[in-house]
Amino acid sequence: MIKYKLISGDKLVGHYLSHLLTLAKLDETRLENANLLILVEPKKIPPQMVESVLSRLRKNVKILVISQKTPSLDLKEKESRFLKRPLLVSRLISFIEEMFSSHLPLTREERENPLIGKHASIVKLRNFIPKLASIPSPVLLWGAKGTGKELIARHIQAYRGGNFIKFSPQNLPSEMIEAVLFGFAAKTLPNIKKEKKGLLARAGEGVLYIENLDYLPLKTQIKLLSFIESGYFYPLGAKEAVKSSAKLIVSLSRPPEEVLKAGKIHVEIFFRLSEFALYLPSLKERKIDIPLLAQHFLEHYAHLYHREIFSLSADFIEKLLFYSWPNNLNELQNIIKDVVIWNEEEALKKYLPQGLEIKLKFKDIEDLLSQLIQEEKRIKERTVSSRKGQVSRRTGSR
């Protein structure tokens, strides 16, 4: 297990690296307990401090040097103590890009079964995907965690073609986000002679999917807005704008109005994204789809684990219908996976709480779907009635 001690002569680079090591679930320890010493820009660290640190290290401790350029270390230490090559800052940035973005294409199964479900919003969304792919306008997808926002983005890309690049800024230092997203010109950073393309340029004519837009700094959102309106953007330190034909898709896990009120999204980009803002309902809101999704996941994992395909019992489906599903599709997928590996009883013990109240009885799947449709209609009617009441109270209070 790696136990490291970091000493930095450059506050900013040291800050980036600390974030990365934290995300990698590595904890910094005392110098006496470390088996890896990380020196960031050692030439900027007082020589007396470096010598003092090295003298206190255990014999088997390795030393990793991170610098803007290959340092000529004038330290009274054996070369065996140092890892073979120093890690340049440019390589560190590339590592960050790979860590916080993904380029995975759709699987064959995802292409053949784009969106499972009979819920009205899912049917509408399924029919709308080809149109979304054909227009250049950005798309905002919002809904709770696990509702399938990334899957929708991937299907839009599958119709559109080109690359799919996902960017998750929530765990990245704010100072680093702009460099990763837009890239930077040559010599923008000290001793880095080559330019670096950002994710927006690397998306080409495909899709750049930004997960959780509200974690993007407002100043970066303004720069993103400029790209949305013109199709051009400026890498850090660049004097000339760069054109990109990438389609931008962003997501939020909270209602857009709530994020706007909290000051986490710029008002102009909010209105620009509102043109194609699509809500993905939670699994609790689309109970009609639970039996279909459960059977779909069952067939998938039965094929994956070379098991015989079978039908889920009526009692098991009843329990699925009356669970709240806080983690949505991800949670349903996990429980069905356990059903395939073990059995229904073991999966229920692991995932679903005891004592679920079962009220719905049905003869077959068609009867179940019919009852669920009626239940959804009643929920909609209560929601509309409640909203009308709220409007009446507001009007009366003026």
Contacts in CASP RR format, 6 or more apart in sequence:
PFRMAT RR
TARGET T0000
AUTHOR 0000-0000-0000
METHOD contacts of the structure
MODEL  1
MIKYKLISGDKLVGHYLSHLLTLAKLDETRLENANLLILVEPKKIPPQMV
ESVLSRLRKNVKILVISQKTPSLDLKEKESRFLKRPLLVSRLISFIEEMF
SSHLPLTREERENPLIGKHASIVKLRNFIPKLASIPSPVLLWGAKGTGKE
LIARHIQAYRGGNFIKFSPQNLPSEMIEAVLFGFAAKTLPNIKKEKKGLL
ARAGEGVLYIENLDYLPLKTQIKLLSFIESGYFYPLGAKEAVKSSAKLIV
SLSRPPEEVLKAGKIHVEIFFRLSEFALYLPSLKERKIDIPLLAQHFLEH
YAHLYHREIFSLSADFIEKLLFYSWPNNLNELQNIIKDVVIWNEEEALKK
YLPQGLEIKLKFKDIEDLLSQLIQEEKRIKERTVSSRKGQVSRRTGSR
2 26 0 8 1.000
2 35 0 8 1.000
2 36 0 8 1.000
3 26 0 8 1.000
3 27 0 8 1.000
3 29 0 8 1.000
3 33 0 8 1.000
3 34 0 8 1.000
3 35 0 8 1.000
3 36 0 8 1.000
4 21 0 8 1.000
4 26 0 8 1.000
4 28 0 8 1.000
4 29 0 8 1.000
4 34 0 8 1.000
4 35 0 8 1.000
4 36 0 8 1.000
4 37 0 8 1.000
4 38 0 8 1.000
5 28 0 8 1.000
5 29 0 8 1.000
5 30 0 8 1.000
5 31 0 8 1.000
5 34 0 8 1.000
5 36 0 8 1.000
5 37 0 8 1.000
5 38 0 8 1.000
6 14 0 8 1.000
6 17 0 8 1.000
6 18 0 8 1.000
6 21 0 8 1.000
6 28 0 8 1.000
6 38 0 8 1.000
6 40 0 8 1.000
7 37 0 8 1.000
7 38 0 8 1.000
7 39 0 8 1.000
7 40 0 8 1.000
7 45 0 8 1.000
7 49 0 8 1.000
7 50 0 8 1.000
7 53 0 8 1.000
8 14 0 8 1.000
8 17 0 8 1.000
8 39 0 8 1.000
8 40 0 8 1.000
8 41 0 8 1.000
8 45 0 8 1.000
9 40 0 8 1.000
9 41 0 8 1.000
9 42 0 8 1.000
9 44 0 8 1.000
9 45 0 8 1.000
10 40 0 8 1.000
10 41 0 8 1.000
10 44 0 8 1.000
10 68 0 8 1.000
12 175 0 8 1.000
13 40 0 8 1.000
13 41 0 8 1.000
13 66 0 8 1.000
13 89 0 8 1.000
13 92 0 8 1.000
14 40 0 8 1.000
14 66 0 8 1.000
15 173 0 8 1.000
15 175 0 8 1.000
16 92 0 8 1.000
16 96 0 8 1.000
16 173 0 8 1.000
16 175 0 8 1.000
16 176 0 8 1.000
17 38 0 8 1.000
17 40 0 8 1.000
17 66 0 8 1.000
17 92 0 8 1.000
18 28 0 8 1.000
19 171 0 8 1.000
19 172 0 8 1.000
19 173 0 8 1.000
20 95 0 8 1.000
20 96 0 8 1.000
20 99 0 8 1.000
21 28 0 8 1.000
23 99 0 8 1.000
23 171 0 8 1.000
31 37 0 8 1.000
31 53 0 8 1.000
31 56 0 8 1.000
31 57 0 8 1.000
32 56 0 8 1.000
32 58 0 8 1.000
34 57 0 8 1.000
34 58 0 8 1.000
34 61 0 8 1.000
35 58 0 8 1.000
35 60 0 8 1.000
35 61 0 8 1.000
35 62 0 8 1.000
36 61 0 8 1.000
36 62 0 8 1.000
36 63 0 8 1.000
36 64 0 8 1.000
37 53 0 8 1.000
37 57 0 8 1.000
37 61 0 8 1.000
37 62 0 8 1.000
37 63 0 8 1.000
37 64 0 8 1.000
38 63 0 8 1.000
38 64 0 8 1.000
38 66 0 8 1.000
39 45 0 8 1.000
39 50 0 8 1.000
39 63 0 8 1.000
39 64 0 8 1.000
39 65 0 8 1.000
39 66 0 8 1.000
40 66 0 8 1.000
40 67 0 8 1.000
41 66 0 8 1.000
41 67 0 8 1.000
41 68 0 8 1.000
42 50 0 8 1.000
42 65 0 8 1.000
42 67 0 8 1.000
42 71 0 8 1.000
42 73 0 8 1.000
42 75 0 8 1.000
43 67 0 8 1.000
43 71 0 8 1.000
50 75 0 8 1.000
51 75 0 8 1.000
51 76 0 8 1.000
54 63 0 8 1.000
54 75 0 8 1.000
54 76 0 8 1.000
54 77 0 8 1.000
54 81 0 8 1.000
57 63 0 8 1.000
57 81 0 8 1.000
61 81 0 8 1.000
62 81 0 8 1.000
62 82 0 8 1.000
62 83 0 8 1.000
63 77 0 8 1.000
63 81 0 8 1.000
63 82 0 8 1.000
63 83 0 8 1.000
64 82 0 8 1.000
64 83 0 8 1.000
64 86 0 8 1.000
64 87 0 8 1.000
65 71 0 8 1.000
65 73 0 8 1.000
65 82 0 8 1.000
65 83 0 8 1.000
65 86 0 8 1.000
65 87 0 8 1.000
66 86 0 8 1.000
66 87 0 8 1.000
66 88 0 8 1.000
66 89 0 8 1.000
66 92 0 8 1.000
67 86 0 8 1.000
67 87 0 8 1.000
67 88 0 8 1.000
67 89 0 8 1.000
68 88 0 8 1.000
68 89 0 8 1.000
68 189 0 8 1.000
68 190 0 8 1.000
68 191 0 8 1.000
68 192 0 8 1.000
69 88 0 8 1.000
69 191 0 8 1.000
70 86 0 8 1.000
70 88 0 8 1.000
71 86 0 8 1.000
73 82 0 8 1.000
89 189 0 8 1.000
89 192 0 8 1.000
90 189 0 8 1.000
90 192 0 8 1.000
90 194 0 8 1.000
90 196 0 8 1.000
93 176 0 8 1.000
93 179 0 8 1.000
93 180 0 8 1.000
93 196 0 8 1.000
94 196 0 8 1.000
96 172 0 8 1.000
96 176 0 8 1.000
96 180 0 8 1.000
97 180 0 8 1.000
97 198 0 8 1.000
97 199 0 8 1.000
100 167 0 8 1.000
100 168 0 8 1.000
100 169 0 8 1.000
100 171 0 8 1.000
100 172 0 8 1.000
100 180 0 8 1.000
101 165 0 8 1.000
101 166 0 8 1.000
101 167 0 8 1.000
101 168 0 8 1.000
101 180 0 8 1.000
101 199 0 8 1.000
102 165 0 8 1.000
102 166 0 8 1.000
103 163 0 8 1.000
103 164 0 8 1.000
103 165 0 8 1.000
103 166 0 8 1.000
104 164 0 8 1.000
105 154 0 8 1.000
105 164 0 8 1.000
106 154 0 8 1.000
106 155 0 8 1.000
106 157 0 8 1.000
106 158 0 8 1.000
109 300 0 8 1.000
110 151 0 8 1.000
110 154 0 8 1.000
110 155 0 8 1.000
110 158 0 8 1.000
111 158 0 8 1.000
113 296 0 8 1.000
114 126 0 8 1.000
114 129 0 8 1.000
114 155 0 8 1.000
115 122 0 8 1.000
115 125 0 8 1.000
115 126 0 8 1.000
115 129 0 8 1.000
115 151 0 8 1.000
115 152 0 8 1.000
115 155 0 8 1.000
116 122 0 8 1.000
116 289 0 8 1.000
116 292 0 8 1.000
116 293 0 8 1.000
116 296 0 8 1.000
117 123 0 8 1.000
117 286 0 8 1.000
117 288 0 8 1.000
117 289 0 8 1.000
117 292 0 8 1.000
117 293 0 8 1.000
118 288 0 8 1.000
118 289 0 8 1.000
118 292 0 8 1.000
118 369 0 8 1.000
119 281 0 8 1.000
119 285 0 8 1.000
119 286 0 8 1.000
119 288 0 8 1.000
119 289 0 8 1.000
119 376 0 8 1.000
121 279 0 8 1.000
121 280 0 8 1.000
121 281 0 8 1.000
121 286 0 8 1.000
122 281 0 8 1.000
122 286 0 8 1.000
122 289 0 8 1.000
125 152 0 8 1.000
125 278 0 8 1.000
125 280 0 8 1.000
128 278 0 8 1.000
129 152 0 8 1.000
129 155 0 8 1.000
129 156 0 8 1.000
129 159 0 8 1.000
130 159 0 8 1.000
132 139 0 8 1.000
132 156 0 8 1.000
132 276 0 8 1.000
133 156 0 8 1.000
133 157 0 8 1.000
133 158 0 8 1.000
133 159 0 8 1.000
133 160 0 8 1.000
133 161 0 8 1.000
133 247 0 8 1.000
134 159 0 8 1.000
134 160 0 8 1.000
136 245 0 8 1.000
136 247 0 8 1.000
137 275 0 8 1.000
137 276 0 8 1.000
138 228 0 8 1.000
138 247 0 8 1.000
138 248 0 8 1.000
138 249 0 8 1.000
138 250 0 8 1.000
138 272 0 8 1.000
138 273 0 8 1.000
138 276 0 8 1.000
139 153 0 8 1.000
139 156 0 8 1.000
139 247 0 8 1.000
139 248 0 8 1.000
139 249 0 8 1.000
139 250 0 8 1.000
139 273 0 8 1.000
139 276 0 8 1.000
139 277 0 8 1.000
139 278 0 8 1.000
140 213 0 8 1.000
140 249 0 8 1.000
140 250 0 8 1.000
140 251 0 8 1.000
140 252 0 8 1.000
140 256 0 8 1.000
140 273 0 8 1.000
140 274 0 8 1.000
140 276 0 8 1.000
140 277 0 8 1.000
140 278 0 8 1.000
141 149 0 8 1.000
141 152 0 8 1.000
141 153 0 8 1.000
141 249 0 8 1.000
141 250 0 8 1.000
141 251 0 8 1.000
141 252 0 8 1.000
141 278 0 8 1.000
141 280 0 8 1.000
142 149 0 8 1.000
142 251 0 8 1.000
142 252 0 8 1.000
142 253 0 8 1.000
142 254 0 8 1.000
142 255 0 8 1.000
142 256 0 8 1.000
142 277 0 8 1.000
142 278 0 8 1.000
142 279 0 8 1.000
142 280 0 8 1.000
143 149 0 8 1.000
143 251 0 8 1.000
143 252 0 8 1.000
143 253 0 8 1.000
143 254 0 8 1.000
143 279 0 8 1.000
143 280 0 8 1.000
143 281 0 8 1.000
143 282 0 8 1.000
144 253 0 8 1.000
144 282 0 8 1.000
144 328 0 8 1.000
145 253 0 8 1.000
145 327 0 8 1.000
145 328 0 8 1.000
145 330 0 8 1.000
146 327 0 8 1.000
146 328 0 8 1.000
146 329 0 8 1.000
146 330 0 8 1.000
147 280 0 8 1.000
147 281 0 8 1.000
147 282 0 8 1.000
147 283 0 8 1.000
147 328 0 8 1.000
147 329 0 8 1.000
148 280 0 8 1.000
148 328 0 8 1.000
148 329 0 8 1.000
149 211 0 8 1.000
149 251 0 8 1.000
149 280 0 8 1.000
150 166 0 8 1.000
150 209 0 8 1.000
150 211 0 8 1.000
150 251 0 8 1.000
152 278 0 8 1.000
152 280 0 8 1.000
153 164 0 8 1.000
153 166 0 8 1.000
153 207 0 8 1.000
153 209 0 8 1.000
153 249 0 8 1.000
153 251 0 8 1.000
154 164 0 8 1.000
154 209 0 8 1.000
156 207 0 8 1.000
156 247 0 8 1.000
156 249 0 8 1.000
157 163 0 8 1.000
157 164 0 8 1.000
157 206 0 8 1.000
157 207 0 8 1.000
157 209 0 8 1.000
157 247 0 8 1.000
160 205 0 8 1.000
160 206 0 8 1.000
160 207 0 8 1.000
160 247 0 8 1.000
161 205 0 8 1.000
161 206 0 8 1.000
162 204 0 8 1.000
162 205 0 8 1.000
162 206 0 8 1.000
162 207 0 8 1.000
163 202 0 8 1.000
163 203 0 8 1.000
163 204 0 8 1.000
163 206 0 8 1.000
163 207 0 8 1.000
164 203 0 8 1.000
164 206 0 8 1.000
164 207 0 8 1.000
164 209 0 8 1.000
165 199 0 8 1.000
165 202 0 8 1.000
165 203 0 8 1.000
165 207 0 8 1.000
165 208 0 8 1.000
165 209 0 8 1.000
166 209 0 8 1.000
166 211 0 8 1.000
167 180 0 8 1.000
167 181 0 8 1.000
167 199 0 8 1.000
167 208 0 8 1.000
167 209 0 8 1.000
167 210 0 8 1.000
167 211 0 8 1.000
168 211 0 8 1.000
168 212 0 8 1.000
169 177 0 8 1.000
169 181 0 8 1.000
169 210 0 8 1.000
169 211 0 8 1.000
169 212 0 8 1.000
169 215 0 8 1.000
169 216 0 8 1.000
170 211 0 8 1.000
170 212 0 8 1.000
170 215 0 8 1.000
172 180 0 8 1.000
174 217 0 8 1.000
177 216 0 8 1.000
177 217 0 8 1.000
177 220 0 8 1.000
178 217 0 8 1.000
178 219 0 8 1.000
178 220 0 8 1.000
178 223 0 8 1.000
178 236 0 8 1.000
179 196 0 8 1.000
179 198 0 8 1.000
179 236 0 8 1.000
180 198 0 8 1.000
180 199 0 8 1.000
181 198 0 8 1.000
181 199 0 8 1.000
181 200 0 8 1.000
181 220 0 8 1.000
181 224 0 8 1.000
182 198 0 8 1.000
182 200 0 8 1.000
182 201 0 8 1.000
182 223 0 8 1.000
182 233 0 8 1.000
182 234 0 8 1.000
182 235 0 8 1.000
182 236 0 8 1.000
183 195 0 8 1.000
183 196 0 8 1.000
183 197 0 8 1.000
183 198 0 8 1.000
183 200 0 8 1.000
183 201 0 8 1.000
183 235 0 8 1.000
183 236 0 8 1.000
184 195 0 8 1.000
184 196 0 8 1.000
184 235 0 8 1.000
184 236 0 8 1.000
184 237 0 8 1.000
184 238 0 8 1.000
185 195 0 8 1.000
185 235 0 8 1.000
185 236 0 8 1.000
185 237 0 8 1.000
185 238 0 8 1.000
185 239 0 8 1.000
186 192 0 8 1.000
186 193 0 8 1.000
186 194 0 8 1.000
186 195 0 8 1.000
187 193 0 8 1.000
188 235 0 8 1.000
188 236 0 8 1.000
188 237 0 8 1.000
188 238 0 8 1.000
195 235 0 8 1.000
196 235 0 8 1.000
197 235 0 8 1.000
198 235 0 8 1.000
199 208 0 8 1.000
200 208 0 8 1.000
200 227 0 8 1.000
200 233 0 8 1.000
200 244 0 8 1.000
200 246 0 8 1.000
201 235 0 8 1.000
201 242 0 8 1.000
201 244 0 8 1.000
203 244 0 8 1.000
203 246 0 8 1.000
204 244 0 8 1.000
204 245 0 8 1.000
204 246 0 8 1.000
205 245 0 8 1.000
205 246 0 8 1.000
206 245 0 8 1.000
206 246 0 8 1.000
206 247 0 8 1.000
207 246 0 8 1.000
207 247 0 8 1.000
207 248 0 8 1.000
207 249 0 8 1.000
208 246 0 8 1.000
208 247 0 8 1.000
208 248 0 8 1.000
208 249 0 8 1.000
209 249 0 8 1.000
209 250 0 8 1.000
209 251 0 8 1.000
210 216 0 8 1.000
210 248 0 8 1.000
210 249 0 8 1.000
210 250 0 8 1.000
210 251 0 8 1.000
211 250 0 8 1.000
211 251 0 8 1.000
212 251 0 8 1.000
212 252 0 8 1.000
212 253 0 8 1.000
213 221 0 8 1.000
213 250 0 8 1.000
213 251 0 8 1.000
213 252 0 8 1.000
213 259 0 8 1.000
213 265 0 8 1.000
214 252 0 8 1.000
214 254 0 8 1.000
214 259 0 8 1.000
214 262 0 8 1.000
214 264 0 8 1.000
214 265 0 8 1.000
215 264 0 8 1.000
216 224 0 8 1.000
218 263 0 8 1.000
218 266 0 8 1.000
221 265 0 8 1.000
221 266 0 8 1.000
221 269 0 8 1.000
222 266 0 8 1.000
222 268 0 8 1.000
222 269 0 8 1.000
223 233 0 8 1.000
223 234 0 8 1.000
224 233 0 8 1.000
224 248 0 8 1.000
224 269 0 8 1.000
225 266 0 8 1.000
225 268 0 8 1.000
225 269 0 8 1.000
225 272 0 8 1.000
226 232 0 8 1.000
226 233 0 8 1.000
227 233 0 8 1.000
227 244 0 8 1.000
227 248 0 8 1.000
228 248 0 8 1.000
228 269 0 8 1.000
228 272 0 8 1.000
229 272 0 8 1.000
230 241 0 8 1.000
231 243 0 8 1.000
231 244 0 8 1.000
231 245 0 8 1.000
232 241 0 8 1.000
232 242 0 8 1.000
232 243 0 8 1.000
232 244 0 8 1.000
233 241 0 8 1.000
233 242 0 8 1.000
233 244 0 8 1.000
234 240 0 8 1.000
234 241 0 8 1.000
234 242 0 8 1.000
235 242 0 8 1.000
250 273 0 8 1.000
252 259 0 8 1.000
252 265 0 8 1.000
256 265 0 8 1.000
256 270 0 8 1.000
256 273 0 8 1.000
256 274 0 8 1.000
256 277 0 8 1.000
259 265 0 8 1.000
259 270 0 8 1.000
260 267 0 8 1.000
260 270 0 8 1.000
282 325 0 8 1.000
282 328 0 8 1.000
283 289 0 8 1.000
283 290 0 8 1.000
283 293 0 8 1.000
283 325 0 8 1.000
283 328 0 8 1.000
283 329 0 8 1.000
283 331 0 8 1.000
283 332 0 8 1.000
284 324 0 8 1.000
284 325 0 8 1.000
287 321 0 8 1.000
287 372 0 8 1.000
287 375 0 8 1.000
287 376 0 8 1.000
288 369 0 8 1.000
288 372 0 8 1.000
288 373 0 8 1.000
288 376 0 8 1.000
290 317 0 8 1.000
290 320 0 8 1.000
290 321 0 8 1.000
290 332 0 8 1.000
291 312 0 8 1.000
291 317 0 8 1.000
291 320 0 8 1.000
291 321 0 8 1.000
291 365 0 8 1.000
291 368 0 8 1.000
291 369 0 8 1.000
293 329 0 8 1.000
293 332 0 8 1.000
294 312 0 8 1.000
294 317 0 8 1.000
294 320 0 8 1.000
294 332 0 8 1.000
294 336 0 8 1.000
295 311 0 8 1.000
295 312 0 8 1.000
297 332 0 8 1.000
297 333 0 8 1.000
297 336 0 8 1.000
297 337 0 8 1.000
298 309 0 8 1.000
298 310 0 8 1.000
298 312 0 8 1.000
298 336 0 8 1.000
298 339 0 8 1.000
298 340 0 8 1.000
299 309 0 8 1.000
301 307 0 8 1.000
301 336 0 8 1.000
301 337 0 8 1.000
301 340 0 8 1.000
301 341 0 8 1.000
302 308 0 8 1.000
302 309 0 8 1.000
302 310 0 8 1.000
302 340 0 8 1.000
303 309 0 8 1.000
305 340 0 8 1.000
305 341 0 8 1.000
307 340 0 8 1.000
312 339 0 8 1.000
312 344 0 8 1.000
313 344 0 8 1.000
314 362 0 8 1.000
316 339 0 8 1.000
316 344 0 8 1.000
316 348 0 8 1.000
317 368 0 8 1.000
318 358 0 8 1.000
318 360 0 8 1.000
318 361 0 8 1.000
319 348 0 8 1.000
319 352 0 8 1.000
319 356 0 8 1.000
319 358 0 8 1.000
320 332 0 8 1.000
320 335 0 8 1.000
320 352 0 8 1.000
321 360 0 8 1.000
321 372 0 8 1.000
322 356 0 8 1.000
322 357 0 8 1.000
322 358 0 8 1.000
322 359 0 8 1.000
322 360 0 8 1.000
323 352 0 8 1.000
323 353 0 8 1.000
323 356 0 8 1.000
325 331 0 8 1.000
325 332 0 8 1.000
331 351 0 8 1.000
334 351 0 8 1.000
335 347 0 8 1.000
335 348 0 8 1.000
335 350 0 8 1.000
335 351 0 8 1.000
335 352 0 8 1.000
336 347 0 8 1.000
338 346 0 8 1.000
338 347 0 8 1.000
338 350 0 8 1.000
338 351 0 8 1.000
339 347 0 8 1.000
360 368 0 8 1.000
360 371 0 8 1.000
362 368 0 8 1.000
362 371 0 8 1.000
END
